[in-house]
């Protein structure tokens, strides 16, 4: 059964309360102004008799038990008479002009009340008009139920699949949608039905919105674009009305595509609000959306709903069932090949040096989204422009990447020579461990002791390929490389510093993963222990065993790291001295300096 209409939703009570306070204060001010315009002095009955006997009263007006009068000095007054038969002879004695009127309506009070009511109604209308203007773009409160979607005609949509680099699998899933919109009879002939809704799932910046526009451009059909938050407003029922209006407009322009960005704003699981009651406005909007997509009334017009979210786990189950969002298209972070395509696409309008290897640049940006890669190109162009260069060079891309990952270079930081040597030794330890474990660690890219953001120095690697799984030996190599900085400090200086805190965060995470997730500990066994999950509970004794095993493994790998660096102490000292001299060393320089065979061809920059 449909819920009753509530003028204000509960979460807007604070705004309503403030409006009421403003209204009450305004009414009080208005009442005070009316009182002030009367400018009457209030006399007691005794004072009034004294004024009469002093022959100071000029005239009076009697209205029931009220007397309004004027003194001879022009002062207006009012008083209330009592049953005193001696009053009238006294007034006659002093020849006071008396005007009497029948007791009737107090027009002053009625006028004042009318003005207050008019003001209150006007104030409420003003609030509604302002809200309507904010919601619907005009001052007409009757247009609040109109949808706020922007419609793009085919001629306005310039994006095609060629505008979207990477995301090959997502494009394949969407090709069927395009083919259906172009040739619906082809599918109807065999009784096939195209999905009513397609949910694009992926982290922010991976191109979900761009893919939706490319689908509309390839299909050559109208495209309605709206955000999930555009449905939710202060008044209960407005969102549902907008959903109805949106699909009504879409049917008039069918075949078409309706794209709802950030659908989790309106499609969250119902009954998840305070005390399980949820939000009336959001739930009514969601109910209407469910009905429009696959309700009792069926339509023959081909309307395909595309939606995008990075939180599919919070969506209502009814929204994800077959018949509504039948298909889920995952838009993941781009892999190596996709990153190279994205970089080439965004570099078309930028003057780039001819010797830049985009594949190598893509290898150095694992985990970057499409938006991050576009930002990388732009940052490099900005840096090159600041240096008055004619073309963007590889050093500009290196600086742009470091700025995005770590922050801007800190030139104002004053470090002592001892601090600089500690930092150089620490980073040399990280780099040398990677070089001495060539089979299991990623190739070294560069080492720098230039402070950036929160980091005093950084050791960069250059993955040879995309890694989706890791062997135990590779995990061990990552942990030992993380311990390399602290081990180098202990070997060279005989002391330890606070500089390894972030390294220990990484190594602890990897060690606990080996013990509790990956089954890489013989003592604990091949069992999952996840404290954040109710599916895999474990006892306090198991927790103690896990802690002991993590510490044991950490001590073993740290000892291995110490031995490895002690055996190569000359290389450690040589790399430390060179870092102090040049501050930044690239892989090619390090291989040549230490006499280690390079795993790949590195270019000196």
N, C-alpha and C positions, 0 to 999 in steps of 0.2 A: 504494500500500500504506500502511496506517495506521502512523504512527510509534509506536515503543514508548513505554510510559508512563514518564515521568520524574517522580520524586517531587518534586523541586524544579527550578524553571526556572532557567536560568543567571543571569538578572539578579537573582535573590534569593540568590546565593551569599554575598554579604556578610552578609545577615541570618542565613543558616545558620551561617556561620563564627562570628559573635558568639554565637549560641546554643550552639555546641559549646564555645567558650571558657568561657561561664558554667557549662555542665554539668561540664566538667573541673575548674574551680575548686571547684564545689560538692562534687564527689566527693572532692577532696583535703581539703576542710574536714571532710567526714564521716569520712574515714579517720583524720584527726588526732584527731577527737573520740573515735573508738573506741580509738585508741592511748592517749589520755589517761585513759580510764576504767579501763584496766588498771593504771596507776600502778605499774609494775614498775621496779626498779633493775636495770640490766644489769651483772653482775660478770664479770670475766675468771676463767678457771679458777684462776689463782694467787691472786687475791683471795678466791675461794671457799674454797680450802684454808687461807688465813690466818684466815678467819672461823671455820672449823671448829676449828683449833688454838687459837684464842682462846676456844673454847667459847661463841661468840656466836650459833650457829645453833640454832634451836628445832626446826624440822621441815623436811622436804623432800618433794617429790613428783617421782618419776622417770617421764618419758614418753619412751621411746626414748633419744636422746642429750641430751634437754633436761631440766634440773632447775629446778623452780619451788619456792622455799622462802620461809620467814619467819624473820627474825632475832628474837632474844629481845626486842629493843626495838620489835618490831612492823613493821619494814621488810620489804616484799615484794621479792623479787629473782628473777632468772633467770640461768642460765648454761648453757653447753654442756660436757658432760663428754667426756673423751677416754679411750682404752683404758688406764686406770691401775688395775692389780690391787690396789694398796695403798690405794685410796680406801675400799673397803667396811670393812676392819678399822678404819680411822681413824674412820669414822662410828660404828661399834659402840663404839669406845673412849669417845667423848664422848656416848654414849647419845642420839643424834639420832633422832627419830621419822621413819621412812622409809615412804613409801607408794609403791608401784609400780603402774603400769597398763600394759595392753597397748598397743603402738603401733598406732594406728588413725587415724581421720579427725580432722583439725584443725577441730573444730566452730567455733572462734572465727573462723577464716578464712572458713569457709563462711557463717556468720551475717553476717559483715561484707560478703562478696561479694553475698549475697542482698539485704541492705539497700541496697547501692549500685545493684544492678540494678533493684530496686523504685523507688528514688528516680529513676533515669534514665528508666524507663518512665513514671512519674508526671509527670516534668517534660515529656517529649515530649507526653503526653496533654494536659497543661495548655496547652502551646503550640497544639496543634491545636484544643482547645476554644475558646481565646481567638480564634484565627483564624476558626473557624467562627462564633463569635458576631459578629465584625466583619463577616463576609461575608453570613451569612444571617439575622442577627437572633436567633439562638438558639444554645445551646451544643451542639447536636447536630451532630457532624461529618458525619453522613450526610445532612444537609440542605444541604451546601455546593453541591450541584449543582442546587438549586432556583432558579428564576429569581427575580429581584428586581423584576420589573415590578409596578407598581401598577395594578390594574384599576378602571376607573371605569364604573359602570352608567349607562345613559342618564339616569336621574333625577338623577345627581350632576353631570352636565355641563351647565352653564348657558350656556356660550358658544354663540353663533350667528354667522352671517355679519354680522348687524347689530352684533355686538360688535367687528368688525374694520373699521376705517375704511381707505379706500384699497385698494390691491392688487386693483384690479378685474380685471386680466387673470389673476392667480393664482386668483381666485375662479372665474372662468369655466372654467379648466382642472379645477378640483376639483368643479364641479357634476356632471359625469358620474359621478364616484365616488359622490356622494351618491345620484344617481338609480339607479345600479346596486344599491347596498345596499338601497334602498327597493323597487325593482322589478327584481330580477334576471331574471325571466322575460321581460321586455320585450326585453332584449338577447340572451338565449339563443335567442329565437324566430327571430332573423335570423342566428344564428351568430356574433354579435359577442362578443368577450372583453374584459373590463375589464382594464386594466393590473394586474399583480400588485403592482408597487411603484411608488411615486411619490417622487421625490427633490426636496425643497424646498431650493433653493439661494439663498443671500443673505447679506449681511453681518450681523453681530450686531446685534440690536435692531430688525430690520425686521419681526418678527412671524411667524416660521416656526412656532414652537411654538403660538402663538395660533391660527394658521390650522388647524393639525392638530386642535386641540381643537374649533374651530368646525365642522370637517368631521364629527367624531364627534357633536357636538351636533345638527347638521342631519340626519345620517343616522339618529339615534336608535338607536344600536347600542353595544355595549360597546367600551371604549377601553383598550388596554394601553399604558402609558407606561414607557419604560426608557431609560437612557442607555447609549451605546456603551461607556463605561468600566466599567459594571457587569458586563460579561462577562469582563473581563480580571482575573485574580487570580494568586496566587503558584503555585498548583498547575496543572500542565499537564493539560488535559482538563476542568477545571471550567467554563470558558467554553462549550465545546461542549455540555456537559451542560445548562447553563442555556438555551442556544438551543433544544435539544430540548424541554426542559420548557416553555419559553415558547410554542412553537408547539403543543405538546400541549394546553396550557391554552386557547390561542386557538381550536383546533378544537372544543373543547367548548362554546365560547360563540359560534361562528360563526353568522351573519356578524358580523364585528368588524373593528376597525382596530388594528394594532400600530404604535405610533410609537416609533422609535429616534432619540433626539436625539443630536447630535454623532456620527454614524455613522463619521466618519473615525477615531475612536479604535480601532475594530475592523476597519474596511474598507480600511485602507491597502494599497497595492500589495504583493503578496507578494514575498519574496526581497529586500527592501530593507533588511534588518538588517545587522549587522556581518559582513563577509566574504560577503555575499550569502545568509547563512543564515536571516535573519529571526528571528522570535520564535515558538517552537513553540506557546506558548499562544495568541497572537493569530491565528496562521495556522490552527490547528486550529479556533478559534472561527469564523473567516471561512469556512473550508471547510464547516463545519456549517450556517452561515447560507445559503451558496450552495445547499447541498443541500435545505434546508427550503423555500427560495423557489421553486426550479425544478430539482429533482433527478430521480432515476430514478423514485421513487415519486410519482405524481400524486394529488392530492386534489381532491374536488369541492366541498369547503366553501369559500365565498368569504371569504378572509382577505386584506385589503389592507394592505400594509406601507408606511407613510409614514416617511420618514427626512429628517433635516435636517442640513445641513452648510454651512460657509462655506469649505470646502476641497475642492471637487469634483475638483481636479486631482490629488490624491494617492490617490484611490480606485482600487481594483483594477478592471481592465477587465472581468473576469468578473462583477463586481457591477453594472456599468452596461449590460450587453448586454440586448437584447430578451428578454423572458421573466422578467426579474428587475425591475430598475428601468427599466421601459419609457419612463417619461415624466419629464422634468425640468421642474419649475415654478420659474421664477425669481421671487424676491421682492426687487425692487430697492428702492433708496432712494425714498421717496415723492416724487412730483412736486408742483407747486404746488397742484393741486386736491386731491390726496391729503393733503398737509400741512394744508390748511384743514379737511378732514373729520376728520383725527386730532385737531387742536386743539379743534374743536367737540365731539368725542366726550369727550375728557378734561376739558373745561371744564364739563360738565353738572353735576358735583358741587361746583363751585367758585363762590363768589360773585364775579362779574365785573362790572365797570362796564359800563353799557349802551352807552357810546360807543366801545368797543373794536372795531376792525375786524379780524376774524380773517383776512381775505384779505390785508390789508396785513402782518399779523404773520407769515403764512405766507410771504410774499414775502421777508421778512427772515431766513428760516431755511433757505436752500438747503443741501443736503447733510446736513440733520438726519435721523436715523432716527426711527422711531416711538417708540422708547424715549427718544430725546433730546427729542422734543416733549412726551412725558408728563412728563419731568423738568423741562422748561421751565415747564409749567403749575404743577407742584408747587413749584418754586423761587420763582416769582412769588408764589404763595400764602403761602409761608413768609416772604418779604420783607415782604409786606403785613401779615401777622400781627405781625411784629416791630415794625412802625411803628404798630400798634394801629388799622389801618384797618378799615372795615366791608366794603369791597369791594376787589378787586384792580384796580389802575389800569394804564394803559399804561406809566407810568414804572417800575412794578414788573416788567413784562415786559421792558422795555429793560435794566434792571439784571440781571435773571435771565439774559438772553441774553448780555450782556457777561461775566457771571461764568462761564457755561458755556464760552464761546469763549476767553476770555482769562485768567480767574481773578478772584479777589476784589480789590476796590479796595484799593490800598495807601495808607493814610492816614498812615502813620508815615514815609514817605519825605520827607526834607528836601532840596529842590532850591533852588539859588540862583536869583536873578532872571535871571541870564544863561542858566542852563540852561533855565529855563522859556521864555525867549524863543526859544532855539534849537529847543526841542521844538515850540513854537507855529508857528514859521516852517516847520519841517519838515512838519508835518501840513497847514499851509495850502498848501504846495506841492503835496502829493498831491491835496488837494481841488480846488484851482484848475485843475489840469490836467484833471481829470475834467469840471469845469464847462465848460471851453473846448473840449472834444471831445465835444459832446452827441450826435452821430450814432453814435459808435462805442463809447462807454463807458456803463456802467450808471449810472442816476440816483444822485446823492448822497443819503445818508440822514442822516448826522450826522458831526461831527468832535469829538473830545474829546482833551484833554491830561491827563486824569486817569490816573495809572499803574495798570495792572492786570497781574498776573502778571509776565511778562517784558517787557511793552510799556510804554513811557513815554507813548505816545499812539496813537490809532487813528482811521483814516478809514473809515467804514462806507458801503457802497453798498447800493442797494435794487433788485435785478433786476426788470425789468418783466415778464419771462416766463422760462420754463425755456429755457436755451440748450444745445442738443446739438451744434451745430457753430458755429465762429467764422470770420468772414472775416479776411483778412489785415489789414484796417484795424482790426478790433476787437482783434486780437492786438497790433498796434502801439500802440493806445490804452492797453491794459493795461500794456505795457512803459513807455511814456512816463509814465503815472501813477505807476508804481513808481520811476522816476527823478526824479519831481517833488520829493521831499523833499530829496535830495542837491543838486539844482539850485538849490532855494530857499536852502539854506544857503550855497552858493557865491556866489550873487548878493547876498544881504543882508549876510553877514558876511565875505565874501572868504576863507573858510576852509572846511574840511570836517571832519566828525566821524565817529565810529564808529556813529552811529545808523542808518545805511543798510544795515547788514549783512544783515538779514532781507529788505530790499527787493531787494538784489542776488541773494540766493538765488532769489527768485521770478523776477526778470528774466532771470537766466542760464538757468534752466530753460526759460523761454518762448523765449529766443533760440536755444538749442540745439535745441529742438523745431522751430522754424521751419526750421533748417538741415538737421537729420538725419532728421526724421519727416514734416514737412508739405510739403516741396518748395517752400518759399517763398523760396529763395535762388537767384538766377539763376546765380551763380558755381559753386555746388555742384551744382545741378540737381535733377531730380525722382527722387532715389534715396534709399532708406532706409539710414542708417548707425546700427546699434545695437550698441554695444560689449558689451552684456550678452547678445546672442543669437549663437549659432553659425550661424544661418541667413543672417545678413548680415555676413560678415567684410569688413574693409577694411584697406588697407595703411597703413604709417606715414605715407606722403606724403599720403594722404587725410585722416588725422587732423590733420596740420599744416594742410592747407587748411581743414578744418572750424574749427579753433581760430582761424585768421586771419579767416575769414568771421564767426564769432561776435563777435570783437572789433570788426571793422569795423562790423557792424550796431549793436552796443552804442554805439560812438562816434557814429554817425549819429543814433540816436534820442536820445541824451543832448544832442547839439547842438540838435536840434529842440526839446527840452524847455527848454533854456536860452533859446532865442529866444522861445518862447511865453511864458515867465514874464517875460522882460525887457520884452516888449511890453505886459505887463499888471502892471507893477511896482506901480502904485498899488493895484490890487485885492489884490495879495499882501500889501502892508503893512497895508491896512485889515483884511483877514481875520486877520492875525497879531495885531494890537492887540485885536480883538474876542475872539479866543480867549483871550488873556491875561486879559481882563476877566471873561469868563463861564465859561471852561474847557470848556464843552460847547455846541456850536451845532448845531441841527437844520437840515435842508435849507431849510425855509421861511424861516428867519431869514437864512440865507446868501444866498438868492436876493434877498431884499429889501435886504440890506445892500450887495450888489455891483451891484444893478440889472440882474441877469441874469434873462431870462424863464424861468420854471419849466417843466420838461418835464411836470410833473403837479401836481396839487393836493397840497400838503404842509400838514399841520396843525401849528400851533405848539403845543409841549408845555411 
